[in-house]
Amino acid sequence: MEKIPTKETLAKLITVTVLNKAGNKIDEFQMRGGTNLWVFIRKRGLPIGSACSGVGVCGACHLKVTEITPQSISIQNEFEKETLIKNQKPTDERLACLCRISGDIIIQADYW
């Protein structure tokens, strides 16, 4: 079950650092804690997979996520793990459409 964002989390600004395939920093932005990562990436104008419109079944929005602070991203559930496996994506990656952010993170994708 996904953790419900608290007032403290929602009031907090989170820093997201974006790396390209080579590991070079290409963007850095802030977003409100508790925000869905996929929605915010799209609003930011970065390309992100969306064949299923963000419902977690296509696996196109898979990212490598590094947590800077402990528990800075929602916990990966079984549905997300199954979607990654079904779509032949590494299970240590995350689906942006199923992630809520509560602390600073670094994200990297092979398609940036």
N, C-alpha and C positions, 0 to 999 in steps of 0.2 A: 504494500500500500504506500502511495506517495505521501511524503510528509507535507503537511499544510504549512505554508509560509506564515511566520509570526509577524507581528507589527514591527519588531526590531529588524527582521530580515528584509521586509518590504521597504523600510526606510533607508537601508544601507545601500550605498553605491558599490557595485562590484566591478573590478577591472578584469577585462578579458583581453588577453594578448593572442593575436592570430599569427601563426607561422605557416609558411608555404611548405610544399613537399620537401624542399631542400633544408628546411629548418630555419629559414630567414624570417625575421619579423616583417610582416606586411601591413599590419594594422594593430591598433590598440584602442579600446573604447570602454566606456563605462555603461552599465545597465543597472536597473533596480534589482535588488535581491528578490528571489522568488519568481523571476521572469523565466518564461520558456526560452531556452537557448535558440531553437530553430526559428521562432517568430522574430526574435531580436536580430539574428543574423540576416534574415530576409529584409527587415526594416532598415538595417544598416547598408543594404545594397550589395552584400557579398553573395556570390553564387553559392547555392546550397541545393542538394538534391531534394526533389519534392514530388516524385511520381505518385505518391499516395496522399498528397496534400497534408502531410504532417500527422498522420494517424499511426505511424510506427509499423507499417507492414512491408514497405519496399526496401528498406535498408539503404536508400540512396544518400541519406544525410549523415552517414557514419563519420565519426571524427575520432582522433586521438585526443584525449583530455588528460592534462596534468593538473592535479590539485595543488594549489599553492598553500592554502590553509586546509586543515583537516575538515572533512565533511563539507566541502564547498560545492558539491554537486549531489543531486538526488541519487539514491541508491538504485543500482541496476536491478530490475526485476526479471522474473523468468520469461515474461513475454518479450522483453527487449533481447535477452540472450537467445531465445528461440528465433527471433527475427534475424539477428546477426548470423546465426548458424544457417538458417534457411537460405539466406542471400549470400552465403559464402564470404562473410566479412569476419575479421578477427574478433573474437569474443571479448578481448580486452579493450576494444573500442566502444564508443557510445553512439547512440542515435540522438542527434540534436533535438529532434521533435519530442523525445520522451524525457528530456533533462530540464530540471529547474535548478537554477544557480543560486547559491547562498554565500559564496566566498570567491575570492580571486582564483582564476584559472588560466591556463594556457591551452589553446586548441590548435590542432594541426590536421590538415586534410591533404590527401594525395591529389585532389583536383584543384588546389590553389597554387 
